[in-house]
Amino acid sequence: MCVRLADAGHRPDLVMVDSSPLPRVADAEADALVSDQIVAMLGPRPDPRTAERVRNAFRAHGHALAGYSAQRDYAGRVLLLTCPDDGTDVAPGAVRRWRALAADLREGRLDADHYAVFDPEHLPQLTEALDEFLALDVPGHAEVG
């Protein structure tokens, strides 16, 4: 979206949370575990129809991510917030690729894993990182950090 807006003469700030520009490699066994983990977040006895919709959404997202990779440079300000490494070698390659695509990239680390970033106990860290980033290079704001 930001690249398209830049084509039209706008360069909005871009914030990415634990995002990868690389195509997702599907693994049926790992995908089943992640799908189960996400459904478990619905609670101890989720409605079966809701659980199936969540599983279908996960499959659709996985399929879309398998065919996607970021290709175009972005000249606007970018904040990439990464989560702790999940044990795969995807994160370092993703960060390297974002660095190549975004000349004005700032990076930050979050303490929460990918699925807990927006949980209430982690929101203060997330909002602090956003506040610092958005205050940078803005007239009338002191640089934070």
C-alpha positions in Angstrom: 0.0 0.0 0.0 2.8 2.4 0.9 4.6 1.8 -2.4 1.4 2.5 -4.3 0.9 5.7 -2.3 4.5 6.7 -3.1 3.8 6.2 -6.8 1.1 8.8 -6.3 3.5 11.3 -4.6 2.8 10.4 -0.9 5.2 8.7 1.5 3.4 7.7 4.6 5.3 6.2 7.6 5.2 2.5 7.5 5.2 0.3 10.6 5.6 -3.5 10.3 5.2 -5.9 13.2 7.1 -9.2 12.8 6.6 -9.1 9.0 8.6 -10.9 6.3 9.1 -9.7 2.7 10.0 -13.3 1.8 7.6 -16.0 0.5 6.4 -18.3 3.2 7.5 -21.9 3.0 4.6 -24.2 3.8 5.1 -27.2 6.1 2.0 -29.3 6.7 3.1 -30.5 10.1 4.2 -27.1 11.3 1.1 -25.5 9.8 -1.1 -27.9 11.7 0.6 -27.0 15.0 0.2 -23.3 14.4 -3.4 -23.7 13.4 -4.0 -25.6 16.6 -2.3 -22.9 18.6 -4.4 -20.2 17.0 -7.7 -22.2 17.6 -6.6 -22.8 21.2 -6.6 -19.0 21.6 -10.4 -19.1 21.2 -10.7 -20.7 24.6 -11.3 -24.2 26.0 -14.5 -25.0 24.1 -14.7 -22.9 21.0 -17.8 -23.0 18.8 -16.9 -25.7 16.1 -18.0 -23.3 13.3 -15.8 -20.5 14.6 -12.9 -22.9 15.0 -13.4 -24.1 11.3 -13.6 -20.5 10.1 -10.3 -19.7 11.9 -8.6 -22.8 10.4 -9.9 -21.8 6.9 -8.6 -18.2 7.4 -5.2 -19.6 8.5 -5.0 -21.8 5.4 -6.0 -18.9 3.1 -3.4 -16.6 4.7 -0.7 -19.3 4.4 -1.5 -19.8 0.8 -1.4 -16.1 0.1 1.9 -15.7 1.9 3.4 -18.6 0.0 2.9 -16.7 -3.3 4.0 -13.2 -2.0 7.3 -11.5 -1.7 8.1 -7.8 -1.5 9.9 -6.6 -4.6 9.8 -2.8 -4.7 11.9 -0.3 -2.7 10.2 2.1 -0.4 11.8 5.5 0.2 9.6 6.5 3.2 10.3 6.1 6.8 9.9 2.5 8.0 9.8 0.9 11.4 10.3 -2.9 11.6 9.5 -4.4 15.0 10.6 -8.0 15.3 9.6 -10.6 17.8 11.9 -13.1 19.5 13.4 -15.7 17.0 11.0 -18.7 16.7 13.9 -21.1 16.1 13.7 -20.9 12.3 16.2 -19.1 10.1 13.6 -17.0 8.4 13.9 -13.8 10.6 17.5 -12.9 9.8 16.8 -13.2 6.1 13.7 -11.2 6.3 15.4 -8.4 8.2 18.2 -8.4 5.6 15.7 -8.2 2.8 13.8 -5.3 4.5 17.1 -3.4 4.9 17.6 -3.8 1.1 14.1 -2.6 0.3 13.8 0.3 2.8 16.6 2.9 2.8 15.1 4.6 5.9 14.5 1.6 8.0 14.6 1.7 11.8 14.4 -1.5 13.7 13.2 -2.5 17.1 12.6 -5.7 19.1 9.5 -6.7 21.0 9.5 -9.1 24.0 6.3 -10.8 22.9 6.1 -13.7 20.4 4.2 -13.2 17.1 0.9 -14.3 18.5 1.0 -12.2 21.7 2.2 -8.8 20.4 -1.2 -7.3 20.7 -2.1 -8.8 24.1 -2.8 -6.2 26.8 0.4 -6.9 28.8 2.6 -6.2 25.7 0.8 -3.1 24.4 2.9 -0.6 26.5 6.1 -1.8 24.8 4.5 -1.7 21.4 3.0 1.7 21.8 6.2 3.1 23.2 8.1 2.0 20.1 5.4 3.5 17.9 5.4 6.8 19.9 9.2 7.0 19.5 9.2 6.3 15.8 6.4 8.7 15.0 8.0 11.5 17.1 11.3 11.3 15.0 11.9 13.9 12.4 8.6 15.7 13.2 8.9 19.4 13.8 8.3 20.3 17.4 9.2 16.9 18.7 12.5 16.0 20.4 14.2 12.9 19.1 13.5 10.0 21.4 15.8 7.1 21.9 
